Structures are given as C-alpha cells and as structure tokens.
Amino acid sequence: MQKTLDMDHTEEINRIAKTIYEIVNSEGEILGSHLGIAIKPHLCTIYGVSNEVAALGEFKANYGNLARFISNHCSDWLKIVKKSGLDNVYALIGSGDAEANKLEILRSKVESIQISRSKEWKNFVNPSFKNQLLINLENQTITTGQSFGDDQFGERTYLLESLTTDDHRKIISDFIDKNTHPDDDRFTDRAFVSEDDYWSRWQDLLAKDKDLARRWKVFRREKLIDCLVQQIAAFNLSVPDSLEIVNAFSDQKPQGREHEEDQLRNHLIALIKVMEFEDLEALPIPAKYMTLGEK
C-alpha cells in the first residue's frame, strides 16, 4: 500500500528549512537580518541561479519574507528568544544536549498531530501486521509492506519497523512496574504477559479497574510515541528531515499562513456571491485595489 503526501513545494521548503537549521545551529543565536544575509547564497543553489537578488525574489514570491517562512515552516524547532531593536533574534528550541533537544522536538510534534487516525500509525503499532514502512522523502511517498527490493531504496529512503509482540509485552511490564503496588495480588504472578493470549487477559484486567485503564491509555500512548521517535532519531537526520518523517504519519495538511489565507479568501468569495448589491457597494475596499480589473 502506498500513500502519496500532498504537500506543495515540499522538497523546496525542506531544503530551505534545513539550511536555516544548519546556520542557526552553528551560530547558537542569530539576528534575523544576519540570517537573511547568510541564507542568500544557499537560495541561489536551491533555485539554480547565480544572482542573489533573483534568488531572493523567487523566495519572496513563494513565501513572503523570512520571518513569515520561519513562522510557517520552522516553528517546531526555531524560536524568537528576544528582540534587538525591531529585529528578531532566533535560536533553536531547547538547550543543552542536541540529541535530547531533537527527541523533545520530535515527541512534541508527534503529540501535536492526529497520529492515531493515520493508517501508517496503525501499521506501525500493530504487531499483527508485521509490516515495514518505507518512507521516501525524495518523491514524498510512504510504502507499507513486509519486504522491499533493493530498487526501492534511494538516497532519502528510510525504513521503519512495526512494533512486535515483545515490544507490547515490555510496555505492559513497564506499566505494571510503575503503576501498581508490589503487594497487588492481581500482578504478583505476571506469567500471563508471556502467554499467547496476553493481550486479551490484560484487557480483562483493565476492564475491572477504570482508573488503571485510564492510566494505561496515557502510558501506552507515550511509550508508543517513544518507540517511533527513537526509530526516527536512529537515522541521525537533521531536525527538519526528521520532522518530515513525522509529518508523514498525519493525514492533515500543514496549517500555515498560506493555508489560512486561502481559507479566508474562499470564505469571502462565498459571501460576496450572496450579498445584495447595496451591501457590495458599501464594502470598504482599499484604494490600491480599486483599479484592478479595469480595462
């Protein structure tokens, strides 16, 4: 089964975001104006032009200014730490160990998307499927299967292994260790965790204790997210590339400023179509738009 990601300019956005990440990561903190200067040569490479003015013009035509691009496409890992006059000062989210920061960012992103509705997520967490998920960031596809040929692997393909029954047994054992009393007779004998029918027996126990079931639901979700995050982190990718894999598990399109503008325009067009002539005449249209459309 293959799912194609519907994202405009995905590769272009990711290349720009990776460039911003690398610049900020090397500087620690950087003024927005300095970041704008530092990114210009890279934009020439991305757009295949030698003129920085032309490259910057292409960037602005697609995304507006740099601050807007950062707000729409880098806010998961980049933040404004302070102001210097009218200029923003940017830094990566988190502090201290870079790997710990990456894990924190990835967990936060996974928790922010509606991952449980994704077929890819269900394939990842369900041990019955025994699937692998081949994520190709080059052509923006996710392929689910039990094995893949060498011709399906490329420079930007990454293989995720679905969780096993042993993974789920361990999550149950960890939960019992951390959420039950050692003298609780229900869990004195944990042999059932190793049995073939461990899952149904575990569900029977939870059905008799609503509070335990509630805590299990939260604990299990956190552990499943940890399993996904750890596998992605093991690829040793940049934060933008890692987040691109996370986004593959969401059926939702990115909700950036461009999306909000499209929604607003469509809403206004729908209103105009049903408005009375007198109301249309009374609309406060800025003067700079009054001559548009005149012959």
N, C-alpha and C positions, 0 to 999 in steps of 0.2 A: 504494500500500500504506500502511495506517495502523496505527500501534501506539499503544494507549492505556496510559498509565502508571498502574499500580496502586499508588497511594500515598494513605493515609488523611490527611485534613486537609492536603493538600499546600499549597494556597493559604494557609491559615491559618498553617501552620508557616513558609512563606516570608515572609509579611508580618511575623511576629514576629521572625524571624531578620534581615530587612533593617533593622528598627527597631533591634535590638541593634547591628548593624554600624554604622549611622549614628551612634548615640550613642557607641560606643567609638571610632570613627574621629575624632569631633570632640574627644574628651577625651584621647586618647592612652593613658592608663591610668585605670582607674576601679574603685573598690571595688564588690564585688558588691551590697552594701546600697544604694549610691548608684545603681547601675544599676537595681535593683529599683524605686527611687523614680521614676527618670527614665522608666521604661517604662510606668508605670501609666496616664498619660493616653492613650498610644498604644493600650493594650489596650482602653480604652473605645471608641475609634474602630473597632478591629478587630472587637470583639464587638457594636458598635452599642448600647451602654448608656452612661448618663451617670454612673453610680455606680462609682467606682474599686474599692470593696470587691467589688461584684458582678462586675466585670471580672476582678479578681484571683482570685476564687473560681472563675470559669469556666476561667481559665488553669490553676490548680492541679488542678482536676478532670480536665483533659485531659492535663497534662504533669508534675504534681508541682511541685516548686519550681524556681526559676530556674536553679540550678546543674545540676539534672538536665536541663533543657531544653538548656542550653548544651552539656553533655556529649554529648547525643544528636544535636543538630541543628546545632551551631556549631563543633564541634571541628576542622573542616577549616581554619578561618581565625581562631579565637579561642583564646587560651591563658591559663592562670594563670601570671603572671610572678612572683608572690610572695604571701606571706600578711601580713595586717595583723591581728594577734590571731587570731581564728577566721574572719575574713573573707577571701575570695579577692580578689586584685587582678588584673583582666583587661586584656589588650592584644591587638591584632591580631598574628597571626603575621607574622614578617619585620620588617625595619627599613629605613629609608631611603625610596627611591622607591616610591610607592604602586602605580604601574603594574607595576614589576618584581616587587613582592610578589604582585600579582594573578596574574601569569604563573606565578610559582613555586607558588602555591597550586593553580592550575588544573592544571599539569603533575603535581603530586603527587597530585591527585585522580584524574586520568585513569590514572596508573600504578597506582593502588590498586584500581581496579575491573577486572573481567574483560572489558575492552572488546573484545578480539579475537573473542569469541563472539557479539557483537551484530550483527544483520543491518544495523542502521543504520551501524555502523562499516564493515562490508564495502561498503556502498553508498557511503560517504564516500571510502574509499581506492581503490576500483576504478575506473579511468578508462574501462573498457568500458561501464559503466552510464550515464555522462554524466548523473547524477542531481543533483537538488537535494533538500535535506531541509528541510522547513518545520516548525519547532518552535513550537508554540502553548502558551505557559505558562499561558494563561488557562483552557483546557479540558483541559490535560495530554495533548495528542496530538502525535505525530510523523507527518508525511505525507511519503512519498517519491515523487517524480515528476520529469518532465522540464520541466514548466511548471505554473504556478498562476495562477488567475484572481484579479482584484482582490478578489472577495468572500471569498477565503480568508485575506486579511491583516487583522490587527487590531492593537490597541494593544500586545499582548505576543506578537507572532509574529516569528520570526527565521529568515532563510533562509541555510542553509549550502550552499556549492557543493562538489560532489565534486571530488576531485583529477583533474588532467588528465595526459595522457601527458607533457607538458612538465614537470610537477611531478616525475614519476617519473624522467625523464631527468636533471633537475637533481640529484636525490638521488643517483643513480649517479655523476654527475660530481663532486659534492662528496665522496662516499666515496672515489673514486679519488685525488682531490687530497690527502686527509688520511690515507689508509691504505696507500698504495703508494709505492714508491721511484721517483723520476723516471726512473731507468735501467731500470726493469722493462719488458722488451720486450713483454709482454702488453698494456701500456697506452700504449705510445708513440703508436700510432695509435688515437685514440678516435672515429673516424668512425662506428663501429658504433652509438654512443649516439644518433645522429640517424637511423639506419635504421629501417624499419618493423618489422623483426624484432629490434629492440634487446633486448627482454626475454629472448627465447629464447637469444640469443647471450651475454647477461650470465649467464644461468643455467648455460650450458655452461662458462663460465669459473669460476664458483663451484664447480661440481661437481668440478673438478680440484684445488681448494685448500680443504680443510676449515677451516683456520684463517681464511682470508679469508672464507669463508661464515659462520663463527661471528661474526666482527666485523661483517659486513654485516647480519646479522639484528638485532644490537643497535643499530647505527647507523640502520638503516631505521626501526625502531620509534620511536626517539627523534625522528627527523625527521617521521614521520607524526603523532606526538603534537603536535609543534611546529606543524604545519600546522593541526590542529584548534584548538589553544589560541589561535593568532594570529587565526583567524577569529572565535572567540568573543569574544576581547578587543576586536576591532574594533567590537563592538556598544556598547562603553562602558557596560556594565551594572554594577550592584553585584556584589560577590563572591558573595552568596547567589544572585542570579539567574543569574550565570554558572555557578555550581556546579549549579544546577538543570538547565541545558542539558547539562552533562557527565553528570549522573546519567541523563539520557535515553538515553545510549548503553550503559547497563548493564541487563542483564536481572535483576539481583539487586535485591531489595527492601532498603531501608536496614536495617542490623542494629543498631538502637538498643536501649536498655534495655527499652523496651516489648516488642520482639520477643523478647529474651532471657527476659523474664518469661513471655510466652505459651508459649515452648518448654518452660520449666521446669514450668509448671502442667500442660501436656498430658502431659509425661513422668510427673509424679507421679500424675495421674489414671489413666494406663495401669497404673502399678504397683499402685495401690490396688485396681483391678479384679481383679487376680490374687493378691493377698495373702490368706493364711489369716486366719481370724477372730482367732486368738490374737495374730498379728502386728499386726493393726489395733488391737486393744485396747492394745497396748504402745506405740503411736505417741505421741511427746511433743508433744501439741498445746497451744499457749499458752492460758492460762485465758480470755483475752479472746474466743477463738473458740468456747468450749465451749457457749455458749447459742445460737449462731446456728443457725437451722433448727428450733428448738424451737417447738412450738405452745402 
